[in-house]
């Protein structure tokens, strides 16, 4: 329990016990693994192309989505022994596993889930579609397009996955405070934008569910080792605070990312 009385976000930590198979449709070559809690997960490797920054984005965006009441599979921290991949015949995958020894991230595996297709958007509730568009514009998610929706249907429930491409401002920290107030032009390509007819209502509701304290609690779930080594900041705590600063400033009115989404919808209405 925090001093302010709110629970900090805390991710469960498990140990991978069996490497099952790679998921080659993912650009970063995620994998299905089993863990010591008898769970099965989709593992995101720290040693993949974007490194820890993608894992930070997965945690922060995913837990923001959860705080907003959106359906996101459980995220867990995963300790990975590089020996787990010793029987993998693919050299590239073996190298990736070796480069990711230590702490990684995974999301709950949803066996038998179907990929959400653009045509499915017609049946989606307008309030939910609007909430997802608001969320993606807020966390600058470039990866929810008709070509790649990054949503699954599992037992008739929609789930949001793969948020490693969010918060791309963190790949270049220069002027990040100014950029926090910027609109999000890629929202025009969002797969759910045509159904997002309740953006004003979503903005009024969702903007009230986030504040600096909530965001601080989410950032506390990010392991220090993923935040270490960032030369733009003198310490891990400063690095963590910068994420909170960006996201808090982005909530301030007027929220240009909401106006951008509404304007992008106008020709389609």
N, C-alpha and C positions, 0 to 999 in steps of 0.2 A: 504494500500500500504506500502511495506517495504521500508527501506531507500535505498536499492539497486535497487529499481524500480520494483521489481518483486512482484506479488501478492502472499501472503501467502495462503496456502490451508486452507479453512474454511468450516467445515461441518455444514450443517443446523441442528438445534436443534428442536425437536418436543416432544410432550407429548403423551404417549400411552393413548388411551381412551377406548379401548376395547380389551380384550384378546380373540382371536378367537379360536385357537387350537394349540396343540403342534405338532412339526414335529419330530416324534419318530425315523425317519431314521438317524437323526443326533446324534452323540455320546454325545453332550453336551445338548441335548433336547432344541434346539431353538424353537421358537414359531411364529405363524402368529399373528400379532397385527394390529389394526387400530390406527391411530393417529389423532391429532387435526388439521392436514393440509389436512384431507380427504384422506390421503394416506394409503396404506397397505404395511406392512413391515415384513421381517423375522428378528425377534429380537434375538440377541446373548446376553445371560445373563452374567453379571459380576460375579454372584455367582456360575457359573458352575466350573467344575473341575480345569481348568488352570487359573481361575480368570482373573484379569485385563490384564495379560500378553498376553492372547489370543486375547483380544480386541485391545491391542496395535498392535499386529502383523496384525490383520485384517485391521486396519487403515493404517499402514505404508506400508504393502505390497500392499493393494488395491490401495492406492493413488500413489505408485510408478508405478503400472501397468497402471493407468490412465495417468501418466506423460509420459509413454512410448508409449501411443496411443493404449493400449490394451483395449478390451471391459470389463469393470467392472461395475456392477450395482451401482447406487448411494448409498453412505454410509451416514447415518444420526446418530446423537446422540439422544438418546431417554430417557426422564425422565419417570421412572416407579414407579407408586404407588402400593405398595404391595397388596392393597385391590382389585386390578384388578383380582387377582386369587382366590378370596374367594369362587367362585362357582365351581372351578376346583375339581373334585372328587379324582384325583390322589394326594396322600399325598406327594410323591416325587416332583411333579411339584409345588405344593403349597409351599413347603419348598424352592425350587429354586427361585420362584418369591419373597418370603419374603427376601431371602438372597441377592437379586439383587435390592432392593429398591434404588432408586436414578438414577444415570446416567449409561446408557447401550448403546449398539451399535446395529444398524440394517441396513440391505440392502434392497433396493427396491424389493418388491415381484413381481415375474414375473408369473402371473397366466397362467396355461396351458403349462408351459415350459416343455420340454422333457430333460431327462438326456442324456448327450453326452456319447455314448458308444464307446468302443475301435474300433469297426468296422467302425465308422464314420470317423476315422482318415484318412482313405484311400482317402476320398474326400476333405480333408482340404487343403487349399492353403499352399504350402511348406514355403513361406515367413512368414505367420502367425504362422504356427507350430514352425518354428525356433525361432521366437520372443518369443513365450510362453515358450519354453524350456530354452532360455537364461534368461528370467525373473525369472522362477522358480529356476534355478540354482543360480542366483544372490541372491534371497531372501531365499534360502535354504528351498524350499517347498517340504516336503516329501509326500505330499498328492495329487498327480496328476498321479495316476497309473491306469492301466486297471481295477483294482478292484474298484477304487474309483476315478473317473476322476475329480470331483468337477468342472464340466463345464455343462452349460445348453444351449439348443437350444430353442430360443424364437423368433417367427416370422422370422425364417430362419437365425437368427443372433446368433453367439456364444457369451456366457458370461462366465467369470471366476468368481467363487464364493469360499467362505470358505477358507480364508487364515490364520486362527488362528493357524495352525501348522507351519507356517513360522517363521523364525528368532528364532529358538529354542536355539541359543547360549545364549539368554537373560535369560534362566532359570538357567544358571550357568555362572556368569560373569568372573570367573577366566580365565586369559589369553585370553580374548576376542579379544584383538588387534592382537595377533598372529593368532588366529583362523579365523580372517577376511580374511586372505590370503589363506586359505585352499581350496582345490577343493571340489566338492560336489558329493561324490560317489553314493548316491541314485539316481542320474540323470539317471543311467542305467535302472531304472524301469519306467521312464516317459512314459506315454501313447502315447505321440506325437513324441518321439525320432525317430522312423522309418521314419517319414515324415519331420524331421528337417534337410533337406539337404542344407540349406543356413545359417548355424550357423556363418560362417565367416562374411557374409554380415550383419547378425543381430547384431553381436558384433560391427562391425564398425559403424553401425547406432545408436544402442541403447545406447552404452557407451557414445556417445556424447550428449544424451538427459538428462543425470543426472550429477549433480555436487553437491558440498557441499551446495551451496546456495539453490538449489532445494530441497535437502534432509532436510535442516533446515526448509524450509517452510512446508514440509510434517509433520515433527515432531511437529511443532507448533499446528497442528490440534489435537494432542493427549491431552486430558484433564489432567491437573495437578493432579487431584485426583487419576487417574490410575497410575501415575508415583510415587506418594508419598509412603513412607514406604519401599523403596528399601534400605536395609542396606549396599549394596556395594558402595553407593554414599552418599556424605554429603548433597546433595540437589536435588530437582526436576530438576533444570537446568543442573546439572552434569549428572543426569540419562538420560535426553533427549540428551545431547551432546554425550553420549557414543554410543547411537544408530547411530547418525550421523557419529561419528568417525568410527564405524565398517563398515557402508555402504559406506563411502567415501574411506576408505582403500581398500575395496573389489573391487572398480572400477579401482584401479591402475594396470597398465600393469606390468608384464604379468598376465592376468586373468586366473588363473588355473582352475576356474570353467568352463570356455569355453573350455579349452583344454580337461578337463575331459569329457565333453559332446561329443566332437568330437571323442575322443578315444572310448567312449562307443558306438558310432554309427558305427565305423569301421567294426566290424564283421558282421553287418547287411547290409552293402552296397553291 
